[in-house]
C-alpha cells in the first residue's frame, strides 16, 4: 500500500501529510534492527506503538543475530 502513495505526500511538512503518515502506521508491522544499547531506541518504538504499529525489535544479544553468528540452521 505504501508503494502506491506518492512520495511527495509522505514528505510534506503539513498537517494533512502528518495525518496521512499516522494513518499508514496504523496496523503496519515495523521491525527495528539495532546495535548498541537496547534502551536507546525505546522512544522511537514507543511512538510507533502509539500510532498503532506492531513493533518487533531485535537489539539484544540473545536475539536471532546471535544464533546466526553461532551457525544455527534455523532462526
Secondary structure by P-SEA (a helix, b strand, c coil): ccccccccccccccaaaaaaaaaaaccbbbbbbbccccccaaaaaaaaaaaccccccccccccaaaaaaaccccc
